[in-house]
Amino acid sequence: KLVTQIREAFPELVFYPEEDIDGDVEDVEVLDVELDKLHVIAIEDEHCTIAFEADVKFSAYVSYDDPDTMVHDSSEDFHMALYQRAGKVTETASISGTLTLEFDDEWKTILSADDLELEDRTITVESRPPIRHNDDDCEQEA
């Protein structure tokens, strides 16, 4: 139930490329969730709250102006990239958070998993997509 909750919540976080925070990260898809640590932090009635750490493998379409090809005209304070970096990348992010579990009266069966809270609200995408020419769809290797 925790993995299902993470799969649903993770794509709703804010993503940005490490090289250009104004770039775009779209179509985030969770590929795998690996739970690293689980700790019970509260028990009450038929509920318990767990804290967790997890690694989430995901893919996303990333695009931004290529900083390596940036041209700067200081007389007009003008910046322009000759190329754009754009494409699908795959990466793993470490996240942590809490989740409340509701159990049956005997504490044998989980009835629900609610109130997922992720500590991380933003995810930095470090992978560099390939260079894409601004005037066509031709890609070059990074």
N, C-alpha and C positions, 0 to 999 in steps of 0.2 A: 504493500500500500504506500509506503514511503517513496519508493522508486517511481510509482505512478504519479504521485503528487509532484515530485521533482520534474518529471518529464513534461507535465502540463504547465508548471510555473516558470521553468527556466527560459523558454522562448519569449516570455513577457518582460524579461529584464531589459535594461538599457545596454546596448552594445555599441562600441566605437573602435575604429582601427587605431592601433598604438601610434602609427606614424602621422595620422591626421585626424584629430578628434572631431573635425567637421565632416569627415567622410561618412559613408553609409554602410551599414551592416543590415542585410535583409535576409528573409527566408531562412531563419535559424531553425535547424532541425536537430533534435536530440538523437544521437546514434546509440549511446550507451551510458548507463549510470552505474558507477562502482562505489558502493558505500565503504568508507574507510574506518570511521569510528562512530559508535553509538553509545550514548550515555543517558541513563534515566536521571532526570534532574528534578522531577516532581511527581508525587503520587497523591491522588485525591479521589475519594469515592471509587467509581469504576473508570477513572481516567488516569493516564500518566502522560507526562511530557518528556520527550526525548530530545537531546541535542545530537546533532550529527555533523559529520564532515563527509563530503563525497567528491568524486572526480566525475565530471560530465564531459563526455566526448560529443562534439557537435560539429555540424557543417553549417556554413553560411555563405551568402554572396556578399563580397566586400568590394567597395569601390571608393577611390579617392585619387586626388591629383598626386602624381609621382614626385616626391620631394627631390629625388636625384636629378630631375630634369627641369627644375624650377628656374625660371628666368626672372631677374629682378631689375627693374628700371627705377633707379633711385631718384631721378629727376621728377618723375610723376608718381612715385611710391606705388608702382604697379608690379604685381606678381602674377606670373602665368606659368603653368606647367606645360611642357611640350607633349607629355604623355600622361595617361591615366593608368593606374593600377586597378584592375577589375577582374573578378573571377571568384569561383567557389573555393573555399579553403576548409580544411578540417583541423580541429584543434581540441585540446582538453583544458577545461577550467576547473579549478578547485573552489568549492563553495561550502558554506556551513549554514546551519539554521536550527530551527526547532519545529516539532510537530506534536500535536496532541492526539493520543490514541484512546479510543473508548473500548472497553472490554465488556464481556458478559459478566454475570454475577460471580462466576467461578474464576474469572481472570484467565480463561483458557482460549477464548476466541476474540479476535479483534473485530468489533462491530463497525467502527468507522475510524478514519484518519482525517482530522480536520486542523484548521488553523496553522497551516504551513507558513512559517516566517523564515525567509531567506535573509541572512545578514548582508549578503552582497547584493547591491541594487544595480551595479554596473559591471560589465565584463569587458575587459580590454582584449581585443583580438590582435595577437602578435604576428600571426602568419601574414606574409606578403603575397598578394595575388600577382599573377603575371602582368607585364606591361601590355597595355592595349593602346593602339593608335587612336587619337581623337577623331580622325576622319574616316576610319573604317573598322571592320570587325576583326582585323588581323591581330593575332596574339604573338608575342615573343616570349622566350624564356626569361625569367628574372635573373 
